Amino acid sequence: DLKKLIAIAETLRKHEQIEFTIIGYGYRAAEVEREISAKGLANIKVINAMNRRVTLHEVSSSHIAYVSLVEKEVFNKVLPGKIIDYMCVGKPIVGDVAGRAKQVISEAKCGLVADSRDVGEISRHILTMARDRALREELGENGYVYAKQHFLWSQNIKGLINVLEA
């Protein structure tokens, strides 16, 4: 939800150490950039989508990863690949999610999820992480360990082969 992310950036604009980067493209990119400009938000930038390697490098240079899913029932059953990517590069996650995505973040102890899914709670979670390096490191490490245990293809293929051969 890009409008919500812009509202979060607007809420946190006075915290100069907090900056947002949106990596993406699409039919709404120009609209998003116009809204950012109209609101005078210097704490948020949009960069074009890149190949996976460059994108993961960009994500790994950040301190916190934010993930949002539209509030629709269909999204309660999915785990976006970007959550796995964030975990694999050891980034703590602030989540505006429900269902399976929320369950994995909670189970992995790799982030803070906004139960209310409102701008205020998400902003508070970002501030909490921004102010606590030890918390960021702990959550990031938890996610990395969880991802290695649950999401590595080399590990999961063994289980898949066992199921297929049974």
Backbone bond lengths (Angstrom), bond angles and torsions (degrees), N, CA, C in turn:
res aa  C-N    CA-C-N  psi(-1)  N-CA   C-N-CA  omega(-1)  CA-C   N-CA-C  phi
1 D - - - 1.454 - - 1.531 108.49 -
2 L 1.312 116.35 95.65 1.467 121.06 -175.39 1.522 112.52 -67.43
3 K 1.326 117.29 -33.72 1.471 119.31 178.08 1.528 110.06 -63.30
4 K 1.328 116.65 -38.57 1.465 119.91 178.46 1.525 110.24 -67.38
5 L 1.326 117.28 -40.84 1.463 120.16 178.25 1.527 110.82 -62.08
6 I 1.313 117.23 -40.18 1.469 120.64 176.96 1.527 110.02 -63.86
7 A 1.332 117.33 -40.34 1.471 120.99 177.57 1.528 110.77 -64.22
8 I 1.321 117.59 -37.57 1.469 121.51 177.31 1.526 109.59 -65.02
9 A 1.328 116.76 -45.89 1.472 120.71 178.01 1.524 110.50 -60.22
10 E 1.318 116.57 -38.38 1.467 120.51 178.45 1.528 110.39 -65.59
11 T 1.324 117.02 -42.02 1.464 121.89 178.40 1.526 111.42 -62.22
12 L 1.326 116.80 -36.42 1.469 121.53 -175.02 1.527 113.34 -98.90
13 R 1.305 118.69 10.74 1.470 121.71 -173.88 1.526 113.27 -60.10
14 K 1.326 118.63 -28.97 1.471 120.20 -178.96 1.534 112.15 -77.00
15 H 1.314 117.44 -12.22 1.471 121.89 177.60 1.524 107.48 -91.07
16 E 1.314 115.59 90.77 1.467 121.29 -170.73 1.522 114.20 -62.48
17 Q 1.323 117.57 -22.12 1.465 119.90 -179.72 1.531 111.91 -77.94
18 I 1.329 117.23 -9.65 1.464 120.80 -177.88 1.524 109.60 -102.52
19 E 1.324 114.73 119.34 1.462 121.58 178.29 1.524 108.67 -129.39
20 F 1.305 115.98 146.33 1.458 122.59 -179.37 1.521 109.95 -113.83
21 T 1.319 115.57 142.04 1.457 121.46 173.76 1.520 107.84 -127.01
22 I 1.316 115.81 125.24 1.458 121.42 174.74 1.522 106.74 -102.85
23 I 1.325 115.42 124.01 1.460 120.29 176.12 1.522 106.50 -105.49
24 G 1.310 116.41 116.94 1.456 116.59 -179.02 1.500 114.09 175.52
25 Y 1.283 113.14 -173.21 1.456 122.39 -179.21 1.521 105.94 -158.98
26 G 1.296 116.74 -176.55 1.455 120.22 174.83 1.508 111.79 127.69
27 Y 1.297 113.89 179.30 1.455 119.80 -174.89 1.523 112.64 -67.25
28 R 1.332 118.36 -19.38 1.460 120.94 -179.03 1.522 113.30 -97.26
29 A 1.310 118.64 -1.24 1.466 121.65 -175.67 1.522 112.03 -57.32
30 A 1.320 117.35 -47.54 1.473 120.49 -179.20 1.523 110.76 -64.39
31 E 1.328 116.69 -39.73 1.470 121.33 178.08 1.528 110.75 -61.67
32 V 1.323 116.64 -44.29 1.466 121.76 179.39 1.526 110.03 -62.70
33 E 1.311 117.26 -45.61 1.466 120.65 179.97 1.524 111.44 -63.56
34 R 1.330 118.02 -38.04 1.473 120.95 176.81 1.523 111.02 -63.85
35 E 1.338 116.63 -42.31 1.462 120.09 -179.71 1.528 111.17 -65.63
36 I 1.317 117.15 -41.37 1.467 121.48 177.34 1.524 109.52 -60.49
37 S 1.301 116.69 -45.52 1.466 121.96 179.65 1.523 111.30 -64.94
38 A 1.329 117.27 -44.25 1.467 121.49 -179.07 1.522 111.64 -62.10
39 K 1.317 116.75 -33.36 1.466 121.00 179.82 1.528 111.80 -86.88
40 G 1.322 116.81 -4.76 1.459 120.87 179.18 1.517 113.26 64.45
41 L 1.316 116.62 37.52 1.464 120.92 -176.91 1.523 110.68 -87.40
42 A 1.318 115.25 103.65 1.468 120.77 178.39 1.526 111.05 -84.16
43 N 1.335 117.25 -8.48 1.461 121.14 -176.08 1.533 113.13 -94.68
44 I 1.320 116.76 13.04 1.461 119.69 179.23 1.528 109.06 -141.07
45 K 1.330 115.00 132.43 1.465 119.08 178.23 1.521 108.94 -130.61
46 V 1.311 114.86 153.41 1.457 121.86 179.00 1.520 107.45 -116.40
47 I 1.322 115.59 127.33 1.461 119.51 175.22 1.527 108.49 -121.39
48 N 1.299 115.67 149.45 1.463 120.52 -178.13 1.518 111.38 -64.37
49 A 1.314 114.70 150.90 1.459 120.43 175.66 1.525 109.23 -60.11
50 M 1.315 114.74 147.78 1.460 121.16 -177.48 1.519 108.58 -129.30
51 N 1.316 116.22 178.59 1.457 117.42 174.83 1.532 108.79 -67.56
52 R 1.309 115.56 165.38 1.473 121.35 -173.16 1.529 112.67 -58.05
53 R 1.318 117.16 -43.61 1.467 120.59 -177.71 1.525 111.00 -61.59
54 V 1.323 117.00 -46.73 1.466 121.30 -179.26 1.529 110.37 -67.24
55 T 1.328 116.36 -39.81 1.464 120.21 178.50 1.524 110.70 -61.98
56 L 1.325 117.53 -45.79 1.467 120.22 179.14 1.523 111.22 -63.83
57 H 1.322 117.30 -35.17 1.463 120.23 175.85 1.530 109.80 -63.41
58 E 1.312 117.04 -44.12 1.472 121.50 178.29 1.528 110.43 -61.02
59 V 1.327 116.47 -45.32 1.468 120.80 178.91 1.525 110.13 -62.83
60 S 1.315 117.58 -42.37 1.465 120.14 -177.45 1.522 112.60 -67.41
61 S 1.328 117.60 -18.99 1.468 119.66 177.71 1.527 112.25 -85.65
62 S 1.316 117.21 -5.14 1.468 120.37 178.39 1.530 109.85 -86.87
63 H 1.322 115.78 169.10 1.462 120.58 178.60 1.524 112.40 -97.36
64 I 1.324 116.14 -30.15 1.463 122.50 -176.31 1.530 107.98 -139.32
65 A 1.326 116.28 142.53 1.464 120.98 174.66 1.528 108.73 -110.58
66 Y 1.319 115.78 136.39 1.464 121.90 179.41 1.522 108.74 -111.72
67 V 1.318 115.90 135.55 1.463 120.20 176.97 1.522 109.07 -132.86
68 S 1.318 114.27 137.12 1.456 121.19 -179.69 1.518 109.18 -136.77
69 L 1.312 115.54 140.19 1.458 121.35 172.56 1.522 108.03 -126.75
70 V 1.316 116.20 141.18 1.456 121.60 177.67 1.524 108.65 -57.50
71 E 1.322 115.71 142.60 1.462 120.80 -178.22 1.529 110.55 -78.87
72 K 1.320 115.30 78.35 1.464 122.43 175.78 1.518 107.98 -134.08
73 E 1.317 115.80 144.50 1.460 122.36 -175.86 1.533 112.82 -53.08
74 V 1.309 117.47 -38.93 1.464 120.98 -177.77 1.532 111.75 -59.19
75 F 1.330 117.94 -31.44 1.461 121.16 -178.16 1.529 113.06 -80.34
76 N 1.331 117.72 -6.53 1.460 120.37 178.26 1.523 112.33 -74.17
77 K 1.312 116.91 -14.11 1.459 120.68 -175.77 1.526 113.22 -104.51
78 V 1.320 117.59 1.91 1.470 120.13 -174.85 1.528 111.95 -113.14
79 L 1.313 114.14 155.95 1.458 121.51 172.11 1.525 106.50 -120.71
80 P 1.327 117.32 105.58 1.468 119.51 -178.09 1.528 111.69 -60.42
81 G 1.320 115.28 140.70 1.459 120.41 178.10 1.512 112.77 -57.39
82 K 1.344 117.30 -29.47 1.462 118.51 -178.99 1.527 111.51 -65.75
83 I 1.332 118.67 -28.52 1.469 119.79 175.64 1.522 109.16 -65.05
84 I 1.311 116.86 -45.01 1.466 120.43 177.86 1.526 109.89 -62.68
85 D 1.329 117.12 -41.98 1.469 120.49 177.25 1.523 110.80 -58.73
86 Y 1.319 117.05 -46.87 1.470 121.05 -179.37 1.523 110.37 -60.16
87 M 1.329 116.49 -42.49 1.456 120.43 179.25 1.531 110.67 -65.14
88 C 1.316 116.74 -42.10 1.471 120.95 -177.57 1.523 113.15 -65.64
89 V 1.338 117.68 -25.53 1.467 119.72 176.30 1.530 111.23 -99.82
90 G 1.337 116.90 10.11 1.459 121.51 172.47 1.517 115.31 71.92
91 K 1.325 117.23 33.19 1.468 120.44 -179.71 1.518 110.60 -98.87
92 P 1.326 117.67 133.46 1.464 120.04 173.32 1.529 108.51 -69.10
93 I 1.314 115.91 148.29 1.461 121.07 -173.23 1.520 110.90 -115.30
94 V 1.323 115.75 134.74 1.458 121.50 165.07 1.519 104.79 -104.02
95 G 1.327 115.76 120.70 1.449 119.97 -173.44 1.511 114.68 -112.62
96 D 1.312 114.56 134.21 1.462 124.20 170.23 1.525 104.90 -114.38
97 V 1.337 114.15 68.35 1.458 121.52 -171.34 1.525 109.94 -140.70
98 A 1.327 115.16 169.02 1.461 121.90 176.22 1.530 107.36 -138.87
99 G 1.308 116.13 -175.55 1.458 121.42 173.27 1.515 114.75 59.40
100 R 1.330 115.04 -137.36 1.475 121.80 -175.82 1.523 112.53 -59.24
101 A 1.324 117.64 -41.51 1.468 120.68 -179.76 1.528 110.45 -61.43
102 K 1.317 116.65 -45.76 1.472 120.93 178.54 1.529 110.14 -63.01
103 Q 1.324 116.46 -41.93 1.462 121.39 -179.78 1.528 111.19 -59.35
104 V 1.324 117.57 -45.98 1.465 121.12 -178.45 1.524 110.69 -66.36
105 I 1.327 118.00 -44.85 1.468 120.72 179.40 1.524 110.08 -60.20
106 S 1.336 116.81 -41.69 1.469 120.99 179.59 1.522 111.38 -68.91
107 E 1.322 116.37 -46.53 1.464 121.21 -179.56 1.529 111.30 -61.38
108 A 1.307 116.34 -40.28 1.466 121.45 -178.96 1.524 112.31 -77.94
109 K 1.321 116.62 -14.55 1.472 121.84 -175.92 1.532 110.24 54.04
110 C 1.350 114.21 46.66 1.461 119.55 -175.08 1.524 113.23 -114.41
111 G 1.322 116.94 9.99 1.456 117.70 -179.96 1.507 113.38 -176.86
112 L 1.304 114.31 -177.51 1.457 122.83 177.79 1.523 107.61 -116.53
113 V 1.326 116.12 127.80 1.461 121.29 -179.60 1.518 108.55 -110.63
114 A 1.315 116.04 133.43 1.463 122.08 179.05 1.525 108.70 -80.94
115 D 1.331 116.21 106.70 1.462 120.25 -179.64 1.524 111.79 -62.93
116 S 1.328 116.35 -39.59 1.466 120.58 -178.54 1.521 112.02 -77.88
117 R 1.332 115.87 -19.58 1.465 123.77 -178.98 1.523 112.19 60.73
118 D 1.331 116.66 25.91 1.466 118.07 178.11 1.524 111.14 -102.41
119 V 1.322 115.05 161.46 1.464 122.85 -175.32 1.528 111.47 -56.90
120 G 1.326 117.28 -41.30 1.462 120.95 -178.65 1.516 112.90 -61.46
121 E 1.319 116.80 -48.24 1.466 119.95 -179.14 1.530 111.35 -66.72
122 I 1.313 117.16 -41.50 1.465 120.17 178.41 1.524 109.85 -62.23
123 S 1.321 116.90 -43.64 1.471 121.57 178.92 1.523 110.98 -61.28
124 R 1.327 116.98 -41.12 1.480 120.30 178.23 1.529 110.65 -63.60
125 H 1.327 117.19 -40.30 1.471 120.06 177.82 1.532 110.79 -62.78
126 I 1.317 116.78 -41.49 1.468 120.07 178.26 1.520 110.07 -63.52
127 L 1.324 117.35 -44.25 1.472 120.75 178.27 1.524 111.30 -62.01
128 T 1.325 116.88 -42.97 1.468 120.71 178.76 1.521 110.27 -56.46
129 M 1.315 116.73 -47.89 1.469 119.89 179.84 1.517 112.05 -69.13
130 A 1.324 116.98 -39.61 1.468 120.26 -178.57 1.522 110.89 -60.95
131 R 1.305 116.68 -33.38 1.467 121.67 -176.14 1.527 113.43 -88.02
132 D 1.324 118.43 -9.12 1.465 120.92 -172.26 1.533 111.01 -130.83
133 R 1.314 114.81 89.96 1.471 120.18 -178.61 1.525 111.73 -60.48
134 A 1.327 117.19 -40.16 1.466 120.37 -179.20 1.530 110.65 -62.05
135 L 1.318 116.90 -39.78 1.465 120.64 177.51 1.525 110.38 -63.79
136 R 1.332 116.84 -45.35 1.470 120.32 178.48 1.526 110.71 -57.89
137 E 1.321 115.99 -45.41 1.465 120.03 -178.73 1.525 111.55 -64.62
138 E 1.332 116.35 -42.18 1.467 120.49 179.81 1.534 111.08 -63.81
139 L 1.321 116.57 -48.18 1.465 120.30 -179.42 1.527 110.97 -64.14
140 G 1.322 116.46 -41.76 1.462 120.37 178.47 1.517 111.99 -61.98
141 E 1.319 116.63 -44.24 1.465 121.13 178.71 1.529 110.59 -64.85
142 N 1.333 116.84 -41.80 1.465 120.14 177.59 1.530 110.84 -57.60
143 G 1.326 116.33 -44.44 1.459 120.62 179.80 1.516 112.01 -63.84
144 Y 1.327 116.01 -41.89 1.462 120.96 179.82 1.532 110.54 -61.46
145 V 1.318 116.38 -47.30 1.467 120.98 -179.63 1.533 110.05 -62.93
146 Y 1.317 116.77 -44.86 1.465 121.25 179.53 1.532 110.48 -60.63
147 A 1.310 116.66 -45.43 1.469 120.83 -179.41 1.526 110.79 -61.54
148 K 1.325 116.86 -41.95 1.469 120.02 178.91 1.527 110.82 -62.51
149 Q 1.328 116.45 -35.81 1.464 120.26 -177.97 1.529 112.95 -78.97
150 H 1.326 117.32 -29.65 1.465 120.00 -170.44 1.525 116.33 -115.99
151 F 1.320 118.36 -20.83 1.457 119.16 -169.63 1.525 115.35 -122.44
152 L 1.303 118.98 6.02 1.458 119.56 179.06 1.524 110.08 -79.88
153 W 1.318 115.83 125.95 1.455 121.38 -178.62 1.522 111.38 -56.49
154 S 1.320 116.72 -40.49 1.470 119.85 -177.84 1.528 111.31 -62.01
155 Q 1.327 117.26 -29.23 1.462 120.71 177.05 1.528 110.97 -82.49
156 N 1.318 116.42 -44.27 1.460 120.96 -174.93 1.522 113.17 -70.50
157 I 1.310 117.37 -27.59 1.464 120.17 -178.62 1.527 110.99 -63.27
158 K 1.329 117.09 -33.86 1.466 120.56 179.05 1.526 110.67 -61.73
159 G 1.326 115.97 -45.47 1.463 119.88 178.27 1.513 111.97 -64.95
160 L 1.321 116.56 -39.68 1.461 121.12 178.70 1.530 110.87 -63.38
161 I 1.314 116.82 -43.25 1.470 120.77 178.58 1.523 110.31 -62.55
162 N 1.328 116.94 -41.98 1.464 120.48 178.43 1.524 111.32 -60.66
163 V 1.324 117.00 -41.12 1.467 120.91 178.85 1.521 110.31 -65.28
164 L 1.325 116.91 -44.57 1.463 120.88 -178.20 1.526 112.46 -67.19
165 E 1.320 116.72 -31.93 1.462 120.49 -178.79 1.520 112.70 -84.59
166 A 1.311 117.58 -11.98 1.475 121.02 -177.23 1.510 112.37 -74.62
